[in-house]
Amino acid sequence: MTKSGTFDVRLEAGTGTEVTMTVVNTGPDRGTFCTYHTPFEGIRNDIFVVERDGRELDYRGMMAKRAPPGPEDFRTVAAGGSVGPVTVDLSRGYALGPGTWSVRYRGTGISGLPDSNPVELVVP
């Protein structure tokens, strides 16, 4: 299966160390993306840019290696439709301390999704 479509990745700050992601198909045709390296499979790789005061936080979570994606690893989204929201806890891969963090999803060639805009995450 091949990736196709025009997508917008929307990230929202949640409670504590959680962020929520929704994928919106902004194109005129249905589109397909791979769930590898997205929150739809949890945090299994360094898929977020987490920063404070201009310094990026190192990723400390798992780095999953897997077989090439099969048909079950793709999501098809109708034109104008969306998939999600899906919520993940950033503390499963990043050592977030109290403070205000800038977080954005790091799009990859594997997923076929673009980067998201950054959101401000306030950790108590």
MARBA-756179 format. One record per residue: x negated, y, z negated of N, C-alpha, C, O in turn; residue number from 1. Coordinates in steps of 0.001 Angstrom, whole numbers. Layout:
<pts>
{n_X X	n_Y Y	n_Z Z	ca_X X	ca_Y Y	ca_Z Z	c_X X	c_Y Y	c_Z Z	o_X X	o_Y Y	o_Z Z	k NUM}
...
</pts>
This chain:
<pts>
{n_X -852	n_Y -1174	n_Z 0	ca_X 0	ca_Y 0	ca_Z 0	c_X -899	c_Y 1238	c_Z 0	o_X -1929	o_Y 1257	o_Z -674	k 1}
{n_X -520	n_Y 2248	n_Z 737	ca_X -1312	ca_Y 3465	ca_Z 807	c_X -641	c_Y 4595	c_Z 49	o_X 576	o_Y 4613	o_Z -131	k 2}
{n_X -1468	n_Y 5543	n_Z -393	ca_X -949	ca_Y 6710	ca_Z -1105	c_X -532	c_Y 7751	c_Z -88	o_X -1191	o_Y 7922	o_Z 938	k 3}
{n_X 552	n_Y 8443	n_Z -366	ca_X 1020	ca_Y 9494	ca_Z 520	c_X 1848	c_Y 10480	c_Z -282	o_X 2239	o_Y 10194	o_Z -1414	k 4}
{n_X 2114	n_Y 11628	n_Z 296	ca_X 2995	ca_Y 12578	ca_Z -367	c_X 2279	c_Y 13847	c_Z -769	o_X 1054	o_Y 13952	o_Z -711	k 5}
{n_X 3089	n_Y 14806	n_Z -1178	ca_X 2600	ca_Y 16076	ca_Z -1686	c_X 3107	c_Y 16185	c_Z -3118	o_X 4309	o_Y 16311	o_Z -3348	k 6}
{n_X 2190	n_Y 16138	n_Z -4075	ca_X 2597	ca_Y 16070	ca_Z -5472	c_X 2125	c_Y 17274	c_Z -6271	o_X 1124	o_Y 17917	o_Z -5954	k 7}
{n_X 2885	n_Y 17548	n_Z -7315	ca_X 2535	ca_Y 18542	ca_Z -8314	c_X 2533	c_Y 17806	c_Z -9650	o_X 3508	o_Y 17138	o_Z -9993	k 8}
{n_X 1459	n_Y 17925	n_Z -10394	ca_X 1365	ca_Y 17289	ca_Z -11701	c_X 1639	c_Y 18349	c_Z -12751	o_X 936	o_Y 19356	o_Z -12825	k 9}
{n_X 2663	n_Y 18120	n_Z -13563	ca_X 3056	ca_Y 19084	ca_Z -14595	c_X 2756	c_Y 18508	c_Z -15965	o_X 3232	o_Y 17433	o_Z -16331	k 10}
{n_X 1963	n_Y 19241	n_Z -16702	ca_X 1537	ca_Y 18822	ca_Z -18033	c_X 2153	c_Y 19765	c_Z -19049	o_X 2199	o_Y 20977	o_Z -18836	k 11}
{n_X 2627	n_Y 19204	n_Z -20159	ca_X 3179	ca_Y 20007	ca_Z -21251	c_X 2542	c_Y 19568	c_Z -22557	o_X 2311	o_Y 18379	o_Z -22778	k 12}
{n_X 2260	n_Y 20537	n_Z -23420	ca_X 1740	ca_Y 20228	ca_Z -24748	c_X 2871	c_Y 19684	c_Z -25595	o_X 4004	o_Y 20159	o_Z -25521	k 13}
{n_X 2556	n_Y 18691	n_Z -26395	ca_X 3544	ca_Y 18104	ca_Z -27281	c_X 3206	c_Y 18402	c_Z -28727	o_X 2611	o_Y 19431	o_Z -29048	k 14}
{n_X 3594	n_Y 17489	n_Z -29584	ca_X 3350	ca_Y 17625	ca_Z -31015	c_X 1991	c_Y 17031	c_Z -31358	o_X 1650	o_Y 15944	o_Z -30893	k 15}
{n_X 1218	n_Y 17741	n_Z -32169	ca_X -85	ca_Y 17220	ca_Z -32597	c_X -1022	c_Y 17046	c_Z -31421	o_X -1382	o_Y 18021	o_Z -30761	k 16}
{n_X -1424	n_Y 15803	n_Z -31152	ca_X -2399	ca_Y 15520	ca_Z -30101	c_X -1753	c_Y 14903	c_Z -28857	o_X -2443	o_Y 14280	o_Z -28051	k 17}
{n_X -455	n_Y 15068	n_Z -28696	ca_X 249	ca_Y 14474	ca_Z -27556	c_X 446	c_Y 15471	c_Z -26417	o_X 677	o_Y 16660	o_Z -26637	k 18}
{n_X 349	n_Y 14949	n_Z -25193	ca_X 703	ca_Y 15704	ca_Z -23998	c_X 1671	c_Y 14861	c_Z -23175	o_X 1665	o_Y 13632	o_Z -23248	k 19}
{n_X 2494	n_Y 15538	n_Z -22398	ca_X 3491	ca_Y 14887	ca_Z -21561	c_X 3249	c_Y 15267	c_Z -20114	o_X 3029	o_Y 16435	o_Z -19795	k 20}
{n_X 3291	n_Y 14262	n_Z -19233	ca_X 3044	ca_Y 14497	ca_Z -17815	c_X 4243	c_Y 14052	c_Z -16982	o_X 4843	o_Y 13007	o_Z -17230	k 21}
{n_X 4573	n_Y 14871	n_Z -15989	ca_X 5596	ca_Y 14560	ca_Z -15005	c_X 4990	c_Y 14772	c_Z -13624	o_X 4294	o_Y 15762	o_Z -13397	k 22}
{n_X 5250	n_Y 13853	n_Z -12705	ca_X 4784	ca_Y 13979	ca_Z -11329	c_X 5983	c_Y 14341	c_Z -10464	o_X 6991	o_Y 13635	o_Z -10457	k 23}
{n_X 5866	n_Y 15447	n_Z -9737	ca_X 6952	ca_Y 15937	ca_Z -8889	c_X 6501	c_Y 15874	c_Z -7432	o_X 5416	o_Y 16344	o_Z -7089	k 24}
{n_X 7343	n_Y 15288	n_Z -6580	ca_X 7069	ca_Y 15248	ca_Z -5150	c_X 7610	c_Y 16535	c_Z -4537	o_X 8823	o_Y 16710	o_Z -4428	k 25}
{n_X 6721	n_Y 17428	n_Z -4140	ca_X 7119	ca_Y 18712	ca_Z -3580	c_X 7214	c_Y 18681	c_Z -2056	o_X 7536	o_Y 19690	o_Z -1429	k 26}
{n_X 6933	n_Y 17526	n_Z -1467	ca_X 6954	ca_Y 17411	ca_Z -8	c_X 8335	c_Y 17078	c_Z 546	o_X 9270	o_Y 16799	o_Z -205	k 27}
{n_X 8446	n_Y 17113	n_Z 1864	ca_X 9731	ca_Y 16842	ca_Z 2515	c_X 10040	c_Y 15352	c_Z 2683	o_X 11156	o_Y 14987	o_Z 3056	k 28}
{n_X 9060	n_Y 14496	n_Z 2411	ca_X 9233	ca_Y 13052	ca_Z 2564	c_X 8911	c_Y 12348	c_Z 1260	o_X 8262	o_Y 12919	o_Z 383	k 29}
{n_X 9361	n_Y 11115	n_Z 1131	ca_X 9006	ca_Y 10357	ca_Z -65	c_X 7496	c_Y 10158	c_Z -92	o_X 6843	o_Y 10110	o_Z 951	k 30}
{n_X 6961	n_Y 10043	n_Z -1286	ca_X 5521	ca_Y 9885	ca_Z -1455	c_X 5215	c_Y 8760	c_Z -2425	o_X 6066	o_Y 8350	o_Z -3214	k 31}
{n_X 3984	n_Y 8268	n_Z -2355	ca_X 3548	ca_Y 7158	ca_Z -3194	c_X 2218	c_Y 7503	c_Z -3832	o_X 1325	o_Y 8037	o_Z -3176	k 32}
{n_X 2088	n_Y 7195	n_Z -5121	ca_X 804	ca_Y 7360	ca_Z -5805	c_X 507	c_Y 6112	c_Z -6617	o_X 1405	o_Y 5337	o_Z -6944	k 33}
{n_X -772	n_Y 5930	n_Z -6939	ca_X -1223	ca_Y 4794	ca_Z -7734	c_X -1236	c_Y 5198	c_Z -9209	o_X -1655	o_Y 6305	o_Z -9548	k 34}
{n_X -781	n_Y 4311	n_Z -10074	ca_X -746	ca_Y 4627	ca_Z -11509	c_X -2107	c_Y 4489	c_Z -12180	o_X -2273	o_Y 4932	o_Z -13316	k 35}
{n_X -3094	n_Y 3880	n_Z -11500	ca_X -4440	ca_Y 3806	ca_Z -12070	c_X -4944	c_Y 5225	c_Z -12329	o_X -4732	o_Y 6119	o_Z -11509	k 36}
{n_X -5598	n_Y 5430	n_Z -13443	ca_X -6170	ca_Y 6723	ca_Z -13837	c_X -5096	c_Y 7787	c_Z -14027	o_X -5311	o_Y 8958	o_Z -13715	k 37}
{n_X -3942	n_Y 7375	n_Z -14539	ca_X -2875	ca_Y 8311	ca_Z -14893	c_X -2321	c_Y 7913	c_Z -16254	o_X -2552	o_Y 6790	o_Z -16700	k 38}
{n_X -1596	n_Y 8804	n_Z -16924	ca_X -956	ca_Y 8448	ca_Z -18189	c_X 114	c_Y 7354	c_Z -18056	o_X 564	o_Y 6807	o_Z -19064	k 39}
{n_X 520	n_Y 7035	n_Z -16832	ca_X 1507	ca_Y 5970	ca_Z -16658	c_X 948	c_Y 4609	c_Z -17050	o_X 1713	o_Y 3660	o_Z -17220	k 40}
{n_X -355	n_Y 4497	n_Z -17194	ca_X -973	ca_Y 3270	ca_Z -17694	c_X -1625	c_Y 3508	c_Z -19065	o_X -2373	o_Y 2660	o_Z -19551	k 41}
{n_X -1345	n_Y 4649	n_Z -19681	ca_X -2000	ca_Y 5009	ca_Z -20941	c_X -3307	c_Y 5722	c_Z -20644	o_X -3529	o_Y 6189	o_Z -19527	k 42}
{n_X -4163	n_Y 5804	n_Z -21636	ca_X -5475	ca_Y 6424	ca_Z -21435	c_X -6503	c_Y 5298	c_Z -21375	o_X -6906	o_Y 4749	o_Z -22401	k 43}
{n_X -6912	n_Y 4970	n_Z -20169	ca_X -7879	ca_Y 3890	ca_Z -19956	c_X -9159	c_Y 4379	c_Z -19302	o_X -10062	o_Y 3589	o_Z -19027	k 44}
{n_X -9239	n_Y 5683	n_Z -19051	ca_X -10415	ca_Y 6313	ca_Z -18456	c_X -10401	c_Y 7787	c_Z -18829	o_X -9453	o_Y 8279	o_Z -19440	k 45}
{n_X -11461	n_Y 8477	n_Z -18454	ca_X -11606	ca_Y 9907	ca_Z -18726	c_X -10747	c_Y 10682	c_Z -17719	o_X -11251	o_Y 11162	o_Z -16704	k 46}
{n_X -9440	n_Y 10799	n_Z -18014	ca_X -8502	ca_Y 11393	ca_Z -17061	c_X -8073	c_Y 12813	c_Z -17430	o_X -7280	o_Y 13425	o_Z -16714	k 47}
{n_X -8582	n_Y 13330	n_Z -18523	ca_X -8246	ca_Y 14684	ca_Z -18941	c_X -9510	c_Y 15511	c_Z -19130	o_X -10563	o_Y 14983	o_Z -19489	k 48}
{n_X -9396	n_Y 16801	n_Z -18887	ca_X -10438	ca_Y 17754	ca_Z -19247	c_X -9918	c_Y 18433	c_Z -20506	o_X -8893	o_Y 19113	o_Z -20480	k 49}
{n_X -10639	n_Y 18240	n_Z -21612	ca_X -10243	ca_Y 18789	ca_Z -22911	c_X -11352	c_Y 19747	c_Z -23334	o_X -12497	o_Y 19332	o_Z -23517	k 50}
{n_X -11014	n_Y 21033	n_Z -23490	ca_X -12022	ca_Y 22046	ca_Z -23775	c_X -11603	c_Y 22972	c_Z -24901	o_X -10418	o_Y 23194	o_Z -25149	k 51}
{n_X -12604	n_Y 23501	n_Z -25570	ca_X -12415	ca_Y 24578	ca_Z -26536	c_X -13638	c_Y 25469	c_Z -26467	o_X -14774	o_Y 24993	o_Z -26479	k 52}
{n_X -13393	n_Y 26764	n_Z -26394	ca_X -14482	ca_Y 27753	ca_Z -26311	c_X -15429	c_Y 27456	c_Z -25151	o_X -16638	o_Y 27655	o_Z -25267	k 53}
{n_X -14873	n_Y 26975	n_Z -24021	ca_X -15684	ca_Y 26725	ca_Z -22838	c_X -16499	c_Y 25453	c_Z -22858	o_X -17248	o_Y 25193	o_Z -21916	k 54}
{n_X -16377	n_Y 24654	n_Z -23901	ca_X -17139	ca_Y 23392	ca_Z -23997	c_X -16198	c_Y 22214	c_Z -23842	o_X -15173	o_Y 22123	o_Z -24517	k 55}
{n_X -16566	n_Y 21306	n_Z -22935	ca_X -15741	ca_Y 20133	ca_Z -22689	c_X -16026	c_Y 19055	c_Z -23723	o_X -17180	o_Y 18762	o_Z -24036	k 56}
{n_X -14967	n_Y 18476	n_Z -24242	ca_X -15060	ca_Y 17403	ca_Z -25217	c_X -15388	c_Y 16101	c_Z -24507	o_X -14800	o_Y 15794	o_Z -23470	k 57}
{n_X -16326	n_Y 15329	n_Z -25059	ca_X -16683	ca_Y 14040	ca_Z -24474	c_X -15556	c_Y 13035	c_Z -24653	o_X -14858	o_Y 13032	o_Z -25667	k 58}
{n_X -15394	n_Y 12188	n_Z -23654	ca_X -14427	ca_Y 11101	ca_Z -23710	c_X -15029	c_Y 9951	c_Z -24500	o_X -16188	o_Y 9593	o_Z -24289	k 59}
{n_X -14242	n_Y 9361	n_Z -25419	ca_X -14742	ca_Y 8276	ca_Z -26274	c_X -13863	c_Y 7037	c_Z -26230	o_X -14017	o_Y 6132	o_Z -27051	k 60}
{n_X -12957	n_Y 6995	n_Z -25290	ca_X -12028	ca_Y 5868	ca_Z -25208	c_X -12545	c_Y 4763	c_Z -24313	o_X -13707	o_Y 4753	o_Z -23904	k 61}
{n_X -11657	n_Y 3838	n_Z -24022	ca_X -12017	ca_Y 2699	ca_Z -23184	c_X -12232	c_Y 3132	c_Z -21739	o_X -11695	o_Y 4148	o_Z -21297	k 62}
{n_X -13018	n_Y 2355	n_Z -21017	ca_X -13244	ca_Y 2551	ca_Z -19588	c_X -12844	c_Y 1242	c_Z -18917	o_X -13646	o_Y 312	o_Z -18826	k 63}
{n_X -11612	n_Y 1175	n_Z -18451	ca_X -11073	ca_Y -61	ca_Z -17891	c_X -11591	c_Y -304	c_Z -16481	o_X -11637	o_Y 599	o_Z -15645	k 64}
{n_X -11973	n_Y -1537	n_Z -16250	ca_X -12307	ca_Y -1997	ca_Z -14900	c_X -11230	c_Y -2992	c_Z -14528	o_X -10846	o_Y -3838	o_Z -15335	k 65}
{n_X -10753	n_Y -2889	n_Z -13329	ca_X -9673	ca_Y -3774	ca_Z -12919	c_X -9800	c_Y -4140	c_Z -11447	o_X -10617	o_Y -3591	o_Z -10708	k 66}
{n_X -8976	n_Y -5072	n_Z -11061	ca_X -8918	ca_Y -5479	ca_Z -9664	c_X -8329	c_Y -4347	c_Z -8832	o_X -7726	o_Y -3424	o_Z -9380	k 67}
{n_X -8496	n_Y -4410	n_Z -7521	ca_X -7842	ca_Y -3395	ca_Z -6687	c_X -6339	c_Y -3367	c_Z -6974	o_X -5741	o_Y -4399	o_Z -7279	k 68}
{n_X -5733	n_Y -2179	n_Z -6874	ca_X -4310	ca_Y -2081	ca_Z -7200	c_X -3448	c_Y -2911	c_Z -6248	o_X -3714	o_Y -3013	o_Z -5051	k 69}
{n_X -2413	n_Y -3492	n_Z -6831	ca_X -1430	ca_Y -4229	ca_Z -6047	c_X -164	c_Y -3404	c_Z -5908	o_X -107	o_Y -2280	o_Z -6407	k 70}
{n_X 847	n_Y -3934	n_Z -5245	ca_X 2096	ca_Y -3184	ca_Z -5037	c_X 2739	c_Y -2706	c_Z -6337	o_X 3377	o_Y -1654	o_Z -6359	k 71}
{n_X 2578	n_Y -3459	n_Z -7404	ca_X 3188	ca_Y -3080	ca_Z -8692	c_X 2496	c_Y -1883	c_Z -9345	o_X 3012	o_Y -1326	o_Z -10314	k 72}
{n_X 1342	n_Y -1487	n_Z -8829	ca_X 583	ca_Y -377	ca_Z -9400	c_X 869	c_Y 955	c_Z -8710	o_X 200	o_Y 1953	o_Z -8981	k 73}
{n_X 1858	n_Y 972	n_Z -7824	ca_X 2218	ca_Y 2192	ca_Z -7103	c_X 3624	c_Y 2634	c_Z -7485	o_X 4498	o_Y 1809	o_Z -7754	k 74}
{n_X 3826	n_Y 3946	n_Z -7504	ca_X 5147	ca_Y 4532	ca_Z -7751	c_X 5543	c_Y 5319	c_Z -6511	o_X 4754	o_Y 6092	o_Z -5968	k 75}
{n_X 6762	n_Y 5113	n_Z -6079	ca_X 7304	ca_Y 5863	ca_Z -4953	c_X 8269	c_Y 6911	c_Z -5502	o_X 9103	o_Y 6627	o_Z -6362	k 76}
{n_X 8130	n_Y 8125	n_Z -4982	ca_X 8937	ca_Y 9246	ca_Z -5467	c_X 9646	c_Y 9876	c_Z -4273	o_X 9005	o_Y 10251	o_Z -3291	k 77}
{n_X 10962	n_Y 9990	n_Z -4358	ca_X 11753	ca_Y 10601	ca_Z -3294	c_X 11361	c_Y 12059	c_Z -3109	o_X 10861	o_Y 12695	o_Z -4037	k 78}
{n_X 11586	n_Y 12585	n_Z -1922	ca_X 11342	ca_Y 14009	ca_Z -1659	c_X 12129	c_Y 14837	c_Z -2668	o_X 13335	o_Y 14648	o_Z -2829	k 79}
{n_X 11454	n_Y 15740	n_Z -3337	ca_X 12103	ca_Y 16573	ca_Z -4349	c_X 12324	c_Y 15868	c_Z -5674	o_X 12830	o_Y 16477	o_Z -6617	k 80}
{n_X 11955	n_Y 14596	n_Z -5766	ca_X 12157	ca_Y 13824	ca_Z -6990	c_X 10957	c_Y 13880	c_Z -7910	o_X 9943	o_Y 14507	o_Z -7601	k 81}
{n_X 11089	n_Y 13220	n_Z -9037	ca_X 9996	ca_Y 13196	ca_Z -10007	c_X 9936	c_Y 11848	c_Z -10710	o_X 10899	o_Y 11081	o_Z -10709	k 82}
{n_X 8791	n_Y 11580	n_Z -11304	ca_X 8564	ca_Y 10398	ca_Z -12127	c_X 8036	c_Y 10889	c_Z -13459	o_X 7153	o_Y 11745	o_Z -13510	k 83}
{n_X 8575	n_Y 10351	n_Z -14528	ca_X 8184	ca_Y 10771	ca_Z -15860	c_X 9381	c_Y 11396	c_Z -16529	o_X 10498	o_Y 11277	o_Z -16026	k 84}
{n_X 9188	n_Y 12038	n_Z -17611	ca_X 7893	ca_Y 12302	ca_Z -18235	c_X 7343	c_Y 11083	c_Z -18969	o_X 8083	o_Y 10200	o_Z -19402	k 85}
{n_X 6025	n_Y 11069	n_Z -19091	ca_X 5339	ca_Y 10061	ca_Z -19878	c_X 4442	c_Y 10798	c_Z -20873	o_X 3755	o_Y 11754	o_Z -20513	k 86}
{n_X 4456	n_Y 10343	n_Z -22125	ca_X 3698	ca_Y 11001	ca_Z -23187	c_X 2547	c_Y 10112	c_Z -23631	o_X 2714	o_Y 8907	o_Z -23815	k 87}
{n_X 1375	n_Y 10721	n_Z -23801	ca_X 207	ca_Y 10005	ca_Z -24309	c_X -404	c_Y 10788	c_Z -25464	o_X -266	o_Y 12008	o_Z -25553	k 88}
{n_X -1073	n_Y 10067	n_Z -26333	ca_X -1765	ca_Y 10656	ca_Z -27475	c_X -3243	c_Y 10797	c_Z -27122	o_X -3953	o_Y 9799	o_Z -26998	k 89}
{n_X -3699	n_Y 12022	n_Z -26962	ca_X -5088	ca_Y 12276	ca_Z -26573	c_X -6105	c_Y 11763	c_Z -27584	o_X -7259	o_Y 11524	o_Z -27227	k 90}
{n_X -5699	n_Y 11591	n_Z -28831	ca_X -6648	ca_Y 11118	ca_Z -29838	c_X -7090	c_Y 9678	c_Z -29562	o_X -8023	o_Y 9193	o_Z -30203	k 91}
{n_X -6439	n_Y 8986	n_Z -28621	ca_X -6849	ca_Y 7628	ca_Z -28253	c_X -8091	c_Y 7633	c_Z -27364	o_X -8667	o_Y 6578	o_Z -27097	k 92}
{n_X -8508	n_Y 8821	n_Z -26902	ca_X -9695	ca_Y 8885	ca_Z -26067	c_X -10593	c_Y 10078	c_Z -26328	o_X -11712	o_Y 10149	o_Z -25818	k 93}
{n_X -10102	n_Y 11014	n_Z -27122	ca_X -10849	ca_Y 12242	ca_Z -27370	c_X -10794	c_Y 12566	c_Z -28857	o_X -9740	o_Y 12460	o_Z -29483	k 94}
{n_X -11938	n_Y 12962	n_Z -29420	ca_X -12025	ca_Y 13269	ca_Z -30855	c_X -11593	c_Y 14715	c_Z -31088	o_X -12422	o_Y 15604	o_Z -31283	k 95}
{n_X -10294	n_Y 14929	n_Z -31063	ca_X -9743	ca_Y 16269	ca_Z -31252	c_X -9724	c_Y 16642	c_Z -32725	o_X -9216	o_Y 15894	o_Z -33560	k 96}
{n_X -10274	n_Y 17794	n_Z -33032	ca_X -10179	ca_Y 18315	ca_Z -34384	c_X -9151	c_Y 19433	c_Z -34409	o_X -8591	o_Y 19784	o_Z -33370	k 97}
{n_X -8902	n_Y 19988	n_Z -35571	ca_X -7958	ca_Y 21099	ca_Z -35674	c_X -8404	c_Y 22280	c_Z -34812	o_X -9597	o_Y 22563	o_Z -34701	k 98}
{n_X -7453	n_Y 22948	n_Z -34219	ca_X -7752	ca_Y 24119	ca_Z -33408	c_X -6911	c_Y 24160	c_Z -32158	o_X -5990	o_Y 23362	o_Z -31984	k 99}
{n_X -7235	n_Y 25097	n_Z -31285	ca_X -6532	ca_Y 25273	ca_Z -30026	c_X -7402	c_Y 24761	c_Z -28890	o_X -8546	o_Y 25185	o_Z -28731	k 100}
{n_X -6846	n_Y 23841	n_Z -28097	ca_X -7567	ca_Y 23177	ca_Z -27024	c_X -6916	c_Y 23494	c_Z -25683	o_X -5702	o_Y 23680	o_Z -25606	k 101}
{n_X -7720	n_Y 23553	n_Z -24636	ca_X -7218	ca_Y 23643	ca_Z -23274	c_X -7289	c_Y 22229	c_Z -22692	o_X -8336	o_Y 21583	o_Z -22740	k 102}
{n_X -6162	n_Y 21754	n_Z -22141	ca_X -6103	ca_Y 20383	ca_Z -21625	c_X -5508	c_Y 20415	c_Z -20223	o_X -4509	o_Y 21091	o_Z -19975	k 103}
{n_X -6138	n_Y 19672	n_Z -19305	ca_X -5552	ca_Y 19482	ca_Z -17984	c_X -5821	c_Y 18060	c_Z -17522	o_X -6828	o_Y 17451	o_Z -17881	k 104}
{n_X -4903	n_Y 17546	n_Z -16721	ca_X -5079	ca_Y 16234	ca_Z -16108	c_X -6098	c_Y 16369	c_Z -14984	o_X -6047	o_Y 17310	o_Z -14192	k 105}
{n_X -7030	n_Y 15411	n_Z -14926	ca_X -8078	ca_Y 15391	ca_Z -13907	c_X -7627	c_Y 14422	c_Z -12806	o_X -7726	o_Y 13206	o_Z -12972	k 106}
{n_X -7135	n_Y 14954	n_Z -11695	ca_X -6696	ca_Y 14115	ca_Z -10594	c_X -7854	c_Y 13310	c_Z -10014	o_X -9012	o_Y 13719	o_Z -10095	k 107}
{n_X -7526	n_Y 12175	n_Z -9436	ca_X -8567	ca_Y 11303	ca_Z -8879	c_X -8149	c_Y 10793	c_Z -7508	o_X -6971	o_Y 10809	o_Z -7150	k 108}
{n_X -9140	n_Y 10341	n_Z -6753	ca_X -8865	ca_Y 9699	ca_Z -5477	c_X -8148	c_Y 8377	c_Z -5658	o_X -7418	o_Y 7937	o_Z -4770	k 109}
{n_X -8349	n_Y 7744	n_Z -6794	ca_X -7687	ca_Y 6469	ca_Z -7055	c_X -6181	c_Y 6677	c_Z -7181	o_X -5398	o_Y 5942	o_Z -6579	k 110}
{n_X -5777	n_Y 7672	n_Z -7958	ca_X -4346	ca_Y 7917	ca_Z -8150	c_X -3723	c_Y 8623	c_Z -6949	o_X -2558	o_Y 8396	o_Z -6624	k 111}
{n_X -4499	n_Y 9473	n_Z -6298	ca_X -3956	ca_Y 10279	ca_Z -5209	c_X -3250	c_Y 11522	c_Z -5703	o_X -2599	o_Y 12216	o_Z -4922	k 112}
{n_X -3368	n_Y 11818	n_Z -6998	ca_X -2708	ca_Y 12987	ca_Z -7577	c_X -3700	c_Y 14135	c_Z -7743	o_X -4893	o_Y 13901	o_Z -7936	k 113}
{n_X -3211	n_Y 15377	n_Z -7670	ca_X -4083	ca_Y 16532	ca_Z -7887	c_X -4264	c_Y 16816	c_Z -9376	o_X -3586	o_Y 16233	o_Z -10222	k 114}
{n_X -5186	n_Y 17718	n_Z -9677	ca_X -5337	ca_Y 18213	ca_Z -11044	c_X -4059	c_Y 18944	c_Z -11453	o_X -3334	o_Y 19475	o_Z -10612	k 115}
{n_X -3800	n_Y 18960	n_Z -12756	ca_X -2688	ca_Y 19773	ca_Z -13274	c_X -3219	c_Y 21137	c_Z -13661	o_X -4430	o_Y 21347	o_Z -13730	k 116}
{n_X -2326	n_Y 22045	n_Z -13909	ca_X -2704	ca_Y 23305	ca_Z -14531	c_X -3021	c_Y 23027	c_Z -15999	o_X -2469	o_Y 22090	o_Z -16574	k 117}
{n_X -3889	n_Y 23812	n_Z -16612	ca_X -4189	ca_Y 23585	ca_Z -18032	c_X -3031	c_Y 24014	c_Z -18930	o_X -2272	o_Y 24926	o_Z -18603	k 118}
{n_X -2917	n_Y 23338	n_Z -20060	ca_X -1962	ca_Y 23732	ca_Z -21095	c_X -2735	c_Y 23951	c_Z -22383	o_X -3824	o_Y 23407	o_Z -22567	k 119}
{n_X -2163	n_Y 24751	n_Z -23273	ca_X -2774	ca_Y 25004	ca_Z -24576	c_X -2184	c_Y 24035	c_Z -25582	o_X -968	o_Y 23978	o_Z -25763	k 120}
{n_X -3041	n_Y 23281	n_Z -26227	ca_X -2620	ca_Y 22299	ca_Z -27224	c_X -3133	c_Y 22748	c_Z -28583	o_X -4338	o_Y 22917	o_Z -28767	k 121}
{n_X -2233	n_Y 22941	n_Z -29530	ca_X -2614	ca_Y 23369	ca_Z -30867	c_X -2554	c_Y 22152	c_Z -31790	o_X -1490	o_Y 21571	o_Z -32004	k 122}
{n_X -3713	n_Y 21779	n_Z -32332	ca_X -3805	ca_Y 20635	ca_Z -33227	c_X -3912	c_Y 21176	c_Z -34663	o_X -4831	o_Y 21934	o_Z -34971	k 123}
{n_X -2983	n_Y 20791	n_Z -35528	ca_X -3006	ca_Y 21300	ca_Z -36910	c_X -4188	c_Y 20762	c_Z -37700	o_X -4348	o_Y 21095	o_Z -38874	k 124}
</pts>
